[in-house]
């Protein structure tokens, strides 16, 4: 008899990431697009934006394949993505 667990969706994951935007993307609604293109929930934890660069600490949660695809899309459009070290952002 097959297990019912094999039919259920994967457990959601949550990742905290640093996003480094190049100047050409600073005015684009990237976080909004991310939440509409992929089955993920976004939460901006911290941000610093100048005319030259945007740095955003973003929490992304959702199904593992959705989170992975969202990160790949960010990298594809030219945003550098790095994981946040544990405990760096607690507020």
Backbone as a ProteinNet text record, in pm:
[ID]
protein_1_A
[PRIMARY]
XXXXXXXXXXXXXXXXXXXXXXXXXXXXXXXXXXXXXXXXXXXXXXXXXXXXXXXXXXXXXXXXXXXXXXXXXXXXXXXXXXXXXXXXXXX
[TERTIARY]
83.7	0	89.5	72.2	157.5	133.5	239	230.2	163.2	76	9.6	107.6	218.8	318.2	385	396.3	461.2	377.4	249.8	160.5	151.1	199.8	187	298.8	274.6	374.2	492.2	606.7	725.8	704.3	768.6	758.8	815	748.8	800.2	937.4	1016.3	1146.9	1149.7	1241.3	1259.2	1407.1	1440.6	1580.4	1591.2	1700	1732.6	1851.3	1834.5	1935	1972.5	2097.5	2140.5	2129.7	2061	2051	2128.4	2219.4	2294.5	2250.1	2178.9	2124.6	2225.3	2242.2	2321	2237.5	2302.5	2234.4	2116.5	2129.9	2024	1893.5	1897.2	1776.8	1717.9	1782.2	1739.9	1595	1549.8	1413.3	1309.6	1352.3	1258.6	1193.3	1065.7	996	1027.8	1153.8	1201.6	1134.4	1123.8	1063.7	916.6	847.1	706.7	695.7	781.4	779.7	806.3	900.1	935.8	814.6	737.4	618.8	504.9	507.6	403.4	443.3	571.7	620.4	634.8	658.7	688.7	599.5	575.8	489.3	564.5	611.5	689.4	632	661.8	626.2	756.7	756.5	876.8	859.1	969.8	968.1	1100.5	1094.6	1215.4	1252.2	1373.4	1419.9	1505.7	1573.4	1660.5	1692.9	1714.5	1749.5	1829.6	1918.2	1995.1	2008.1	1961.1	1961.1	2023.9	2116.2	2174.3	2154.8	2208.5	2199.4	2284.2	2385.4	2478.3	2448.6	2389.3	2369.3	2251.6	2188.1	2083.7	2121.8	2113.1	2142.2	2018.6	1965.2	1841.8	1860.8	1817.4	1810.6	1667.2	1648.9	1516.2	1495.4	1383.3	1340.8	1247.3	1271.4	1183.9	1139.2	1008.3	959.4	859.6	854.3	764.3	812.6	754.3	798.6	943.4	1021.5	1163.5	1189	1109.3	1132.7	1098.7	1001.1	966	1074.3	1128.7	1236.1	1359.6	1392.1	1509.2	1492.3	1375.1	1349	1354.2	1303.2	1305.4	1449.1	1533.5	1674.6	1744.5	1717.5	1778.3	1735.5	1609.4	1560.6	1631.5	1647.1	1717.7	1858.5	1928.2	2064.8	2064.1	1965.8	1956.5	1937.9	1862.3	1838.8	1952.4	2052	2170.1	2185.6	2108.9	2120.9	2210.3	2307.7	2396.1	2323.1	2318.8	2245.1	2341.5	2339.1	2421.8	2339.9	2364.5	2289.5	2330.1	2233.7	2261	2314.8	2420.3	2474.3	2371.9	2361.3	2266.7	2284.2	2173.2	2176.1	2216.1	2242.7	2284.9	2169.7	2052.2	1935.1	1834.2	1810.4	1714.1	1599.1	1605.7	1499.6	1386.1
-117.3	0	125.5	217.6	336.2	428.6	495.3	590.1	718.3	773.8	898.7	1015.9	998.7	1104.5	1130.7	1030	1049	1138.7	1151.6	1233.6	1378.3	1404	1538.6	1627.9	1757.9	1854.4	1857.2	1895.9	1908.1	2016.1	1998.3	2096.2	2230.5	2339.6	2472.2	2497.6	2576.7	2616.8	2768.8	2816.7	2961.5	2991.2	3090.8	3131.2	3281	3321.9	3464.6	3490.3	3589.6	3615.8	3763.3	3789	3924.1	3936.1	4039	4066.6	4194	4189	4306.3	4343	4454.4	4500.5	4587.9	4567.7	4664.2	4790.6	4900.4	5029	5019.7	4941.8	4935.8	4873.7	4800.2	4734.5	4800.9	4905.1	4965.5	5013.6	5068.3	5121.8	5018.5	4896.9	4791.3	4727.4	4688.5	4625.4	4475.7	4444.3	4305.2	4217.2	4266.1	4184.6	4158.8	4257.6	4240.6	4134.9	4145.2	4046.5	3906.4	3894.3	3764.4	3696.9	3774.7	3720.9	3687.4	3743.5	3715.3	3607.5	3592.8	3493.2	3354	3350.7	3224.2	3206.7	3081.4	3055.7	3076.2	3199.4	3230.5	3352.2	3360.6	3477.3	3551	3682.5	3761.3	3851.9	3876.6	3963.9	4040.7	4170.4	4252.7	4275.2	4234.8	4245.8	4370.1	4413.1	4529.3	4571.6	4701.8	4749.1	4877.7	4893.8	5016.2	5038.4	5154.7	5182.1	5317.3	5319.9	5445.2	5449	5550.5	5557.7	5450	5399.2	5303.9	5157.5	5132	4991.8	4980.7	4865.3	4834.3	4707.1	4708.2	4589.5	4561	4440.6	4403.8	4269.8	4263.8	4136.7	4089	3977.4	3928.6	3787.7	3767.5	3634.4	3582.8	3461.8	3399	3266	3240.7	3111	3056.4	2923.8	2856.4	2715.6	2650.4	2515.1	2517.8	2413.8	2413.9	2445.3	2388.2	2414.1	2558.2	2618.8	2758.4	2852.7	2825.4	2907.1	2897.5	2775.9	2754.9	2829.1	2818.4	2885.6	3037.6	3087.6	3232.2	3282.8	3209.4	3248.1	3244.3	3140.8	3130.7	3247.6	3288.4	3401.4	3530.6	3552.4	3671.1	3677.8	3565.4	3560.3	3583.5	3527.6	3540.7	3686.4	3764.3	3903.7	3996.5	3942.4	4022	4062.4	4000.7	4030.7	3925.7	3972.3	3880.1	3835.2	3704.2	3647.1	3569.6	3602.1	3529.9	3500.6	3386.7	3355.1	3447.2	3475.6	3553.1	3455	3495.1	3410.6	3403.8	3290.1	3269.5	3377.8	3435.2	3529.3	3672.2	3701.2	3835.9	3933.9	3895.5	3983.9	3921.9	3986.3	3934.1	4030.4	4151.1	4248.7	4234.7
0	0	0	-97	-103.4	15.1	55.8	166.4	120	203.9	168.5	172.9	247.5	255.7	121.4	36	-92.9	-184.3	-156.9	-238.3	-187.6	-67.2	-11.8	-63.3	-58.8	-103.8	-7.1	-58.8	24.7	130.4	242.8	350.9	303.9	339.1	301.6	364.3	295.6	347.1	358.1	440.5	455.7	444.7	364	347.8	366.7	432	441.8	351	265.6	163.5	159.1	123.3	89.7	-61.2	-108.2	-250.6	-278.9	-375.1	-416.4	-557.9	-567.1	-694.4	-767.4	-898.5	-975.5	-997.6	-1031.7	-1049.1	-1146.1	-1252.5	-1354.4	-1303.1	-1191.5	-1139.1	-1015.1	-965.1	-838.2	-840.6	-950.8	-955.2	-998.5	-1032.9	-1073.5	-950.5	-961	-847.2	-836.5	-813.7	-816.9	-711.4	-589.1	-482.7	-513.1	-564.1	-603.2	-712.8	-815.7	-925	-872.2	-781.5	-724.1	-661.9	-585.6	-520.3	-615.6	-735.9	-833.8	-934.5	-960.1	-1056	-993.7	-861.8	-794.9	-672.2	-630.9	-514.3	-383.3	-363.3	-243.7	-173.1	-44.2	35.7	63.4	41.4	63.2	184.3	253.2	369.7	371.2	345.3	348.1	494.5	530.6	668.8	690	584.3	593.8	451	428.7	295.8	303.5	206.8	190.5	40.3	-4.8	-148	-175.3	-271	-318.9	-469.7	-534.8	-680.8	-748.5	-678.7	-739	-707.8	-592	-551.4	-454.6	-457.4	-361.4	-288.7	-157.6	-76.8	6.7	-9.2	59.5	129	255.5	325.4	309.3	240.5	207.1	259.8	325.4	367.1	259.1	212.7	114	172.1	169.8	216.3	115.5	110.3	18.1	-9.2	-108.7	-141.8	-191	-159.5	-197.3	-344.5	-434.5	-576.9	-614.1	-547.6	-572.1	-523.7	-406.2	-350.3	-439.1	-481.6	-567.7	-700.6	-761.1	-888.6	-871.7	-760.6	-734.5	-724.7	-654.3	-639.9	-775.4	-852.8	-985.9	-1074.7	-1066	-1144.6	-1103.8	-971.9	-924.5	-983.8	-980.4	-1034.3	-1185.2	-1252.4	-1398.9	-1441.1	-1363.4	-1401.9	-1357.9	-1286.9	-1253.8	-1108.7	-1020.7	-877.7	-813.1	-737.3	-664.9	-539.3	-516.9	-403.7	-314.7	-185.5	-88.5	36.3	100.6	223.4	337.6	424.1	545.6	649.1	717.5	823.4	936.5	1001.2	1111	1217.7	1259.1	1369.3	1334.1	1207.4	1169.9	1183.2	1138.4	1144	1238.7	1349.2	1445.8	1470.3	1413.3	1438.9	1340.9
[MASK]
+++++++++++++++++++++++++++++++++++++++++++++++++++++++++++++++++++++++++++++++++++++++++++

